[in-house]
Amino acid sequence: MGTIEKFATTRIAPRQRLRYWNDLVDRIYTGTWVNTQGEEFRGEMWRWDIGDLAMIRPRSTQSTVGRRGAAAGGEERVILHLQCRGSSRHTQNGDECVLQPGDFVLSSPHQPYTIDLREHELLVVEFPRAPLAERIPKLDDMLRRHMTGGTPGGRVFHDFLLSLWQLGDQSELDPEWESGVTTVFYDLFALAMRGARHAPRGAHAGDHALSERMVSLVEASLGDPALGSAMLATSCNTSIRTIQNVFAAMGTTPTAYILERRLRRAADRLILAPDTSITDIAFDLGFNDSAYFTRCFRRHFGAAPRDWRAAR
């Protein structure tokens, strides 16, 4: 298992950043390229290999990413793109899908594809096809399809991936940790994919579409202090009571769900942005009071933000 590596364009001259980024992504995922307009490109990336999972976590300004198609090399692989922030348009073999925060798509790295990205953050994992195909017999039917992260399985899988980066390398503490993580990854990903095929049992198609839209709006608007039932109702052109009913069907309330997503995002940023102050993280995620943020964080995670960061 390798350690987590971080790359950034911060210390690269503006005119050299795109070349630096292209060399970097091609080295990590062979055949990958990046293009953007002008010289304002900025990017950060974390890289981590766990077993047969080759993971990266990139965030950058608007760009187009493509891949020429990697040779199979005796082992067929697949690649997951999960949208954390921003939006993206994926195109492969004439199929196209648009991802909003929480959504994901599974593609083949052996065939060319392009991704048009706004300012964004992604979770990307490339891994062998066989273990997932054992869990999803008709895996080919799921390739290049938009899959929502708004289902319970999708949210659990998303949170699992984020938790990995928060936890860091545990291989020295438990030799079986790496094997266990990869097994859980395949199991949870299969669960998320199966859940993404259909609306939740008992839900009407309209309710399911509305819940997907609300989840995407929440993920995209966590930094807005005004985010709440009224804002969601206005954005979805529906009533506050409808918003409350849809969240009730998900087993929560709008207020509780928004708070939980903000705290999860904050826990992640505390680790991945160690130079950012706790107050700035709180304000960036829609909290108007850093003391209130600290109380909520301690109640949810059992540790104050400062202690959470120091322990990792």
N, C-alpha and C positions, 0 to 999 in steps of 0.2 A: 504494500500500500504506500502510495506517495503522500507527502505532506501537501497541505493546501498552499498553492502558489498564487500570488497576486501580481497582476500586470496593469499598468496604467499609462496613459499618454501625458500625464502631468508634466514630466520633465523632458518630453520630446518636443522639439521645435515644431510649430504648427505645420510647416510645409512637409515635414517628415513623418507626421503622425499616421497618415493613411498607409504609407509604405510599411511603417513599423507594424501597424495592425494587420495588414495583409500577410506579412511574414509570420506573424504570431498565429493567426487563425489557420493558415495553411499547415503550419507545423503541428498544431493540435488535431485538426480534422483535415486530412489531406484533400486537396482540391478545392478548398474553401477560399472565397475572395470577398472583399468588401469594397463598395464604391459609395461616394457621397459627393454632393455639390459643394464647391468652395473649400476653404481651408479651416473651417470651424469645427472639424471633427474632434470629438472628445470621447474617450472610452475607458472603462475599467473592466477587468475580468478576473474572476477567481477560477482556478483549475484544480480538480481533485479526482484521482482515480481510486475507486474502491472495488477491489476484485476485478470483475469484467465490466464494471460501469465506468465509462470515461465521461466525467461530468465537467461542465463549465457553467459559470454564472456571469454572463456579460450584461453590461449596461452601457449605453452610448447614445449620442445624438442621432438624429435621423440619418438613415443609411439604407442601402440595398445590399443584402448578403446573398451570395450564390454558392453553389457547389457543382463542380463539373462531373461528379460521380466517381466514387472510390472503387478500386478493384476489390472483388469479393475476397480474394486471398484464401480461399478454402472455407471461409466461415461467413455466412450471410449475417449481416447486422441490420439493425433498425435504429432510427434516431428520433428522440422525443423532443419537441419544442413546447414548453409550457410558459404561457405569458404571465409575468408577475406585474408588470406596469406598462402603460402605453398600449399600443395595438400593432398588429402586423398582418400582412397579406401573404399567404403561402401559395406557391404555384409549383406543381409537379405533374408531368404527364397530362397536361391540359386540365387537371383538377385544381380548383382554387378554393381557399377558405380564409376567412378573416377571424383572427383571434382577438378577444378582449381579455382583460385581466381575469385570470383563473382558468381560461380555456387552454386546450392543448391539441396537438396534432401529432400523429405518428407517421413517419415517412421512411423511405429507403435512402440510405446514403450512397447507394450504388447507382442511382439514376440522378441526372441533373435536376436541381430545383433552385428557386429564387425566393427570397423573403424581402418584402418591402416593409421597413420598420420606421415608425415614428420614434421620438425619444422614448426609450424603452428599458426594460429589464426582463431578462429571460432566464429560465432554467433549462439547460440542454443536456441530454444524456444519450450517449451512443452505447449500444450494448448488443450482445448476440441475440439473434432472432429466436433460436430454438427454445430457451426456457419460457419465453412469453407465449410462443405458439403452443406449448404443452398446456397452457392455461386458457388460451383463446384459440380453439380449433380452427375457426374461420378468420384467422388474423388478416389475411389479404383483403377481406371485405372492409376492414377497419382502417386500412392505410389511406392517407391523404384526406381523411374525413375530419371535419370540425367536430370536436368533442367538448362539451361544456364542463366546466369545473364547478357548476352550481349544484351538483348532486352531492349527497352525503359522502359517497365514495370518492368523488373528485376532490372535495375539501379535505378529507382525511389524507389522501395521497399528497396533495399540495403541502399540507402542514408537515407531513413526514419528511418530504424533501427539504423544506426550510429548516426543520429541526436538525437534520444531519449537519448542515452548515453551522448551526449554532453550537452543536455538540463538539464538533471537531474530531480529530484523530483519536480513536479509542483503542487502537490495535495493541498498544503496549499494556493496556489494562486487562484486556481479554483477547487471547489469540483467536477465539471463535467469533469475535465481533464482526469481522469483515464478511465471513460466510453468512452470518445471521442477517446482516444488513441487506445483502444482495437477495436473499430469499424473501425477506419482507418487501423489498422493492418490487419484485416480480408479482408477489401476491396482491399488494395494494394497487399496483398499476392495473392488473387484470380486473380487480374489483371496480376501479374507476372507469375503465373502458366498458365493462358490462353495464354499469349504471348510466353511462353516457348515451347508450343506444336508445333508451326509451324514457319516456316521462315517468316520474314516480308513480307507483301503483295507486290507483284511485284518483289521480289528479287529472283534470281536464287539460287539453292541449293548450288552451289559453292561459290557464294558471301556470303551467310549466314554463311557457314562453315568458310570462311576466316575472316569474321567480328567477329565471336565467338573466333577464335584463336587470333586475334589481341587484343581483349579486355582482354583475359586471359594473353597474353604476357605483356600488359601494366600494369595490376595489379601486376604481378609477378616481374616487372622490374622498379618500380617507383624509387627505390634507385639508379639506374644507370644513371649518368649524360649524357651518350651517347644515352639514349632512345629517339627515334625520327623516322621520316619516313624511313631513311636509314637503321637503325637497324631493324625495323619491316620488311622492304622489304627483307633484308638478311635472317632474321629468318624464314620468310614465303616463301622464294624462289620465290619472285615475284618482280615487278617493283615498284619504288616509285610512279609513276603515278597511279598504281592500288591501292596502299595503300591510296592515296589521294582520289580516287574515292569512295572507300568503306566508308571512313569517311564522305565524302560529302553526301552519301546516308543516313548516320546517322544524318545529319544536322549539322555537325561540321567539323573541320580540325584536323589532327593529333596533331599539336602543342597545339591547344585549349583544346582538350580532355585530353591530358597528363597533362597539367597544372591544369585543373579542378580536375582531380583525385588526383594529388599531394596535392593540397590545401585542398581537402576534407579529405585526410588521415592525413594531418598536423593538421587540426582543431580537429580531433579526438584524436590524440596523445597529443595535448596540454592539454586536459582534463584528459586523462587516464594515462598519464606519467608526473605528476606534477613536479617530481624531475629532469626531463630531460631538459636541457637548450634549448632555442628557436633556437640557432645556431646549436646545434647538431641535432635537429629535421629537420631543413632546409637541412643540409648536408646529413642526412640519407635518405631524399626523393629526392635527386638528384639535389638540388640547389647548385650552386657553390658560391653564394654570398648571405649572410644573409640579407643584405639591400634590394636586389632585391626581395627576398622572402617576406620580410615585406611589400614592396610596393604592390606586387601582392596580398598578403593576405588581406590587407586593401581595395584594390580595389574590391576584390571578396566578402568579408564578411562585409565591412563597419566598421571594427575595426581592430586595430593592434593586432598581435598575443598576446602580453603581456596583452592588455585590454580584449581580448577574453577569455584568461585563467582566469584572475582575476574576470570576471563577472560570472564565472561558478564554 
